[in-house]
Amino acid sequence: MPKIKIMDKLSKGEMLLLDGGTGSELQRRGANVLKGATSRLKAWSATANIEFSEVVQQVHKDYLRVGADIIISNNFWTIPSRMNSIGLGDKWMEYAKAAGENAIIARNEENPESYVAGGIAAPTMQTLEDVPIPDIEHMGKKSFHKEYYDHAKLLSDIGVDLILAEYLGFIPDCVAAVDACAEVGLPVFLAVRHIGENGSMQYQDAIRSRETEETLYQLAESLVGHPVDAILLMCSNPEAISAGLPILKDAFNGPIGAYPNIGYNPTGPIENRSILTNQLPSDGEDILQTQNYSPSRLAEFAKDWKDLGAQIIGGCCATGPEHIMAMKSVVKS
């Protein structure tokens, strides 16, 4: 367990390096993260926490070896609603606990002074065909709160250092999620998905079915008085992150950060390493390359984000240890 609390470092203005993608990195190493998943992902890499626990731990360790200060437990969609979608709802606690323990084992063995963020991804219960609505409307307030609180409590009991409520898109979900997570007494970070290249939320320029747009300014205003310790932009392309950070910095009086998505299921080589052949989703239509976001290019973006006020910088889908290693020289300089 680290001697210095993460909020003490952030309050002093220190820069922290976040890890990169976990599910996509497991995929590169031959783990079948798509067992029970379709192109709509369902539970994504949740089952790997038990079936490929050693590989999960190795991924965490590799991120720590290249300089990450924070690793996110592989709890992306180990929540009950997502585990239900693959028939494992009654075993969600086993997979969620395994994810947290894998991260803590890796941290303790590789760098005890690093931090483990207990990740909780939004249920995102609507399908592509649905009219987009917040999960809290879909599930109901009581079920939504219980899903987040139970998951956060489990991770807190295991010994994570903070809770990361990630992959949230709608403001009502963001507020309710941080409120539920904060009840376990740990710092709570919020990570918002799918920022548009105009800085809008939820790819708002592409959503025509909602009557009103949601903005980062509205998000920050809605979170006033609620227990959120940092806000990050995630799972958006680097250009969108660059557009959103100045707005977030202006709107939110606290630490901010970024971890971009640079593609899905990359099948070609990244700098300094050949990638294993990947298992593809069932229909194969959502395969994207890393779109020329090489580690060195992503490091250039990281420099810009640091200049824009981001204190926590890492990577999301398709980023690997090479990207984090390249960003370290910028983030930690």
Protein Blocks (a to p, Z undefined) as FASTA:
>chain_A
ZZbdfklmmmnopacdddddfklmmmmnopafkgoiafkopnmmmmmmmmmmmmmmmmmm
mmmmnopabdcdfkehpafklmmmnopmmmmmmmmmmmmmmmmmmmmmmommbccddddd
dfklacfkbccddfklmnopklmmmmmmmmmmmmmmnopabdcdehifbfklmmmmmmmm
mmnopacddddehiafkopahhlmmmmkbmbdcdfklmmmmmgoiacfbdcdehiafklm
mmmmmmmmmmpgcdddddddebehiabdcehiacddddddfklmmgccehopafklmmmm
mmmmmmnopabdcddehiafklmmmmmmmmmZZ
